[in-house]
Amino acid sequence: QVQLVESGGGLVQPGGSLRLSCAASGIIFSNYVMGWYRQAPGKQRDLVALITHGGGSNYADSVKGRFTISRDNAKKEVYLQMNSLKPEDTAVYYCYVIVAGSGYWGQGTQVTVSS
């Protein structure tokens, strides 16, 4: 079955950087658009970034110029490089993929930006 496992979250000071990873299994990874979402306490889960099969990407306005999504099809992994982090980036970050009309989420990884 489809499985997504995120890693790389943690506590970082404002202005710092983190790199999130998401390892996928159970799918032909290179066939699918992959996404990163985030959910802050008490808020809805929002799209952060998407990356297509060929590496094209889209970003939420709030992270443009600071975050970069990338993928390694051979390793079946998608990454989110987060720079210039702000306290408002604090959230649980989730990996997401749609396969045959069904959406799959990872378990999430906590990112906390605080001094």
Solvent accessible surface area in square Angstrom, and as a share of the most:
residue,aa,sasa,rsa
1,Q,186,0.83
2,V,23,0.13
3,Q,98,0.44
4,L,8,0.04
5,V,70,0.40
6,E,6,0.03
7,S,59,0.38
8,G,38,0.36
9,G,29,0.28
10,G,30,0.29
11,L,132,0.66
12,V,22,0.13
13,Q,123,0.55
14,P,60,0.38
15,G,55,0.53
16,G,21,0.20
17,S,57,0.37
18,L,34,0.17
19,R,130,0.47
20,L,0,0.00
21,S,27,0.17
22,C,0,0.00
23,A,44,0.34
24,A,9,0.07
25,S,50,0.32
26,G,56,0.54
27,I,14,0.07
28,I,118,0.60
29,F,2,0.01
30,S,47,0.30
31,N,78,0.40
32,Y,52,0.20
33,V,58,0.33
34,M,1,0.00
35,G,1,0.01
36,W,0,0.00
37,Y,42,0.16
38,R,34,0.12
39,Q,58,0.26
40,A,26,0.20
41,P,116,0.73
42,G,93,0.90
43,K,139,0.59
44,Q,134,0.60
45,R,80,0.29
46,D,62,0.32
47,L,63,0.32
48,V,1,0.00
49,A,0,0.00
50,L,52,0.26
51,I,5,0.02
52,T,49,0.28
53,H,95,0.42
54,G,79,0.76
55,G,38,0.37
56,G,38,0.36
57,S,49,0.31
58,N,94,0.48
59,Y,53,0.20
60,A,29,0.22
61,D,119,0.62
62,S,68,0.44
63,V,0,0.00
64,K,118,0.50
65,G,88,0.84
66,R,30,0.11
67,F,6,0.02
68,T,72,0.42
69,I,8,0.04
70,S,46,0.30
71,R,35,0.13
72,D,44,0.23
73,N,58,0.30
74,A,101,0.78
75,K,134,0.57
76,K,80,0.34
77,E,42,0.19
78,V,0,0.00
79,Y,19,0.07
80,L,0,0.00
81,Q,59,0.26
82,M,0,0.00
83,N,61,0.31
84,S,60,0.39
85,L,2,0.01
86,K,83,0.35
87,P,77,0.48
88,E,121,0.54
89,D,0,0.00
90,T,33,0.19
91,A,2,0.02
92,V,40,0.23
93,Y,0,0.00
94,Y,30,0.11
95,C,0,0.00
96,Y,38,0.14
97,V,1,0.01
98,I,97,0.49
99,V,22,0.12
100,A,106,0.82
101,G,73,0.70
102,S,53,0.34
103,G,39,0.38
104,Y,75,0.28
105,W,105,0.37
106,G,10,0.10
107,Q,111,0.49
108,G,11,0.11
109,T,17,0.10
110,Q,86,0.38
111,V,0,0.00
112,T,42,0.24
113,V,4,0.02
114,S,53,0.34
115,S,126,0.81
